[in-house]
């Protein structure tokens, strides 16, 4: 099978394997040892098919030797991971997602759910930033100038809500949108009568 893969995908390399987990099992070390025939240090990825929290639903591992007394054994060590795709793959996924719609959930409910998840993700990231800055100010972690510059850029891009012109413009825009919603409700009620 590996030779057939090489014929079809000559430029691609096998770097590891995956499991739907949700955690490491006893036989995973033996499976990993079989893959060492094809790649010297295979990466083992656990994909959480039913994620319970926001963020990347994968964890990546490589094997390392651990010494226990006089015996050595292989064990998995967690490594940071990132998911990426080439442009052609992204376009294909976008086309597939456009065709997949859950008919049980209304569009409005889906949008509200998406916004809620986005806000929860934002809250998690803001908590991470707060934790990092607390560690830096207490002196337990040295400041990383790249991170500090990115945070400064982020704060510079945020609007100044204390400026009266901006808050008035936002209030007017909100009122205009809500007036449309109010008119649509009245019309729907009249038509229903």
Beta strands, then each sheet from edge to edge (+ up, - down):
strand 1: 16-19
strand 2: 43-47
strand 3: 58-68
strand 4: 71-79
sheet 1: 1+ 2+ 3- 4+
end
